[in-house]
Structures are given as C-alpha cells and as structure tokens.
C-alpha cells in the first residue's frame, strides 16, 4: 500500500515539472500573428501575446488582442507523459484554445471553441510587430 501511494504521488507531481519545459519554452514571451477561420467561413487575423510564466497560469498564458484578457495554458501530456509541443488554454469566458507548437515557435493545427458553440481553426507565425487592424 505504501509503495502504491508513493508511485501515485510521483505520477501526480513529477510530470507537471517535466511537461512544463516544452511548449512554454517554445512559445516563450513571443507575439504571433494568427490566421483564423470560422466554421461559418469567416476569416480574420488576431495577435496572440504569450507570457511565461503568466499571472493567470504559473506555466504560461497568452492574450488574444481580439478577446483582450489573459488565458491560462498548460502543455498537453501524451499517453506516455513525455514532453509534447501541444498545448491547451482555457478562459473564464468559456473559450478553449488547443494547438501544436512547431519549430521556431510557430503554431499549426490550432482549434478554438467557445461556450456559444462557435468553432474556429488557426495557424500562427511569430511577428513581434503584430497589431490587429
């Protein structure tokens, strides 16, 4: 019984530190210009401003220029709990962001869902000068 509790404690605590190094390090304190497409065919651009660590999340967070508030993020574990470049972010407004960080900190295969049933896909490239127009 004691060994089982020790293994459970390691499983619950250790992966957090190991996972936290991958996606936040790749996104860092960067700004990305994102192309977003809605399920209704709408298209627009947004700027995601990442911060590591953040005020909302001790791991990392970002602010969408269009939403205007910080959204807490974490790295997504893979089935073997190894480092992964995928992340998941959730806001208090019922918006979730899910994406995969590629080399050079770009994001591909991103998805957004909101509490009103809206769904979007996005991809992002680093752009320190990004500004929504």
Secondary structure, DSSP 8 states (H G I E B T S, - for coil): -HHHHHHHHHHHHHHHHHHTTTHHHHHTT-EEEEEEEETTS-EEEEEEEEESS-SS-SSEEEEETTT-SEEEEEE---TT----SEEEEE-TTS-EEEEEE-GGG-EEEEEEE-TTS-EEEEEEEE-TT----
